[in-house]
Amino acid sequence: MIFVTGPRYSGKHVVVRNMLQLSEEPMRVIDPSLEDVGNATDFDAYVKELCAYDVVILPEVGSGVVPMDAEAVNLREKCGELAQRLATQADVVVRVVCGIPQILKGTMDS
């Protein structure tokens, strides 16, 4: 599985399409909403479900202002835990900033 993360609107989808040439090789790609992450009741099952995809795209949260609302803080914590668990399970981890991919783990050679 390839895990792609980075700030919102940083070009993650474009990078995935370009790096993987998705028009030529259909792959299973999922981009779960933050609401989906927040609503996950069985977190282990949710991680397992996401890891079944070829590519998981998840926005980075937590690099900005810390919210005062307890629910928003909880969502950031869940997203952070999910990102850590996906990165651990992934063969390749890519962070995208300003449309520039940074491979943090693995290689895109295969």
C-alpha positions in Angstrom: 0.0 0.0 0.0 1.1 3.5 -0.8 0.3 6.2 1.9 0.2 9.8 0.7 -0.1 12.6 3.1 0.5 16.4 3.2 -1.4 19.6 3.9 -4.8 20.1 2.4 -4.7 21.5 -1.2 -1.0 20.6 -1.5 -1.4 18.7 -4.7 -1.6 15.1 -3.4 -4.1 13.9 -6.0 -2.1 15.4 -8.9 1.1 13.8 -7.6 -0.6 10.4 -7.2 -2.0 10.6 -10.7 1.4 11.6 -12.1 3.6 9.3 -10.1 1.4 6.2 -10.6 0.2 7.0 -14.0 -3.3 6.0 -12.9 -4.9 6.5 -16.3 -2.9 3.5 -17.6 -3.1 1.2 -14.5 -6.3 1.3 -12.6 -5.6 1.1 -8.8 -7.8 1.2 -5.8 -7.4 4.7 -4.3 -9.2 6.0 -1.3 -9.3 9.5 0.2 -11.3 9.2 3.4 -12.9 12.4 4.7 -12.0 13.7 8.1 -15.6 13.0 9.0 -15.1 9.3 8.1 -12.0 9.2 10.4 -14.0 10.8 13.2 -16.9 8.4 12.9 -14.7 5.3 12.9 -15.8 3.3 16.0 -13.6 0.2 15.5 -10.3 1.8 14.8 -8.4 -1.4 14.2 -11.0 -2.6 11.6 -10.9 0.9 10.0 -7.1 0.7 9.6 -7.3 -2.8 8.2 -10.0 -1.7 5.7 -7.9 1.3 4.5 -4.8 -0.9 4.2 -6.6 -3.1 1.7 -6.5 -0.2 -0.8 -3.5 0.3 -3.2 -3.3 4.0 -2.3 -4.5 5.9 0.7 -4.5 9.7 0.6 -5.0 11.4 4.0 -4.6 15.1 4.7 -2.1 16.1 7.4 -3.8 17.8 10.3 -2.2 19.3 13.4 0.3 21.6 11.9 -1.7 24.7 12.5 -3.7 26.3 15.2 -4.8 24.0 18.0 -8.6 24.1 18.2 -10.2 24.9 21.6 -13.2 22.6 20.8 -12.7 19.2 22.5 -14.3 17.4 19.5 -11.9 19.0 17.0 -9.0 18.2 19.2 -10.1 14.5 19.4 -10.5 14.4 15.6 -6.9 15.7 15.2 -5.6 13.0 17.6 -7.5 10.3 15.7 -6.1 11.6 12.3 -2.6 11.6 13.8 -3.0 8.1 15.1 -4.4 6.9 11.8 -1.5 8.5 9.9 1.0 6.8 12.1 -0.6 3.4 11.7 -1.0 3.7 8.0 2.7 4.8 7.6 3.8 1.8 9.7 1.8 -0.6 7.5 2.6 1.1 4.1 5.3 -0.1 1.7 5.7 3.5 0.5 5.0 6.7 2.3 4.9 10.0 0.3 4.5 13.5 1.8 3.4 16.2 -0.7 4.1 19.8 -0.1 3.5 22.5 -2.7 3.0 19.8 -5.3 6.4 18.3 -4.6 6.5 14.7 -3.5 8.9 13.6 -0.8 9.3 9.9 -0.4 9.7 9.2 3.3 9.7 5.4 3.2 10.2 2.8 0.5 10.7 3.4 -3.2 8.5 4.0 -6.2 10.7 1.9 -8.5 8.3 -1.1 -8.7 
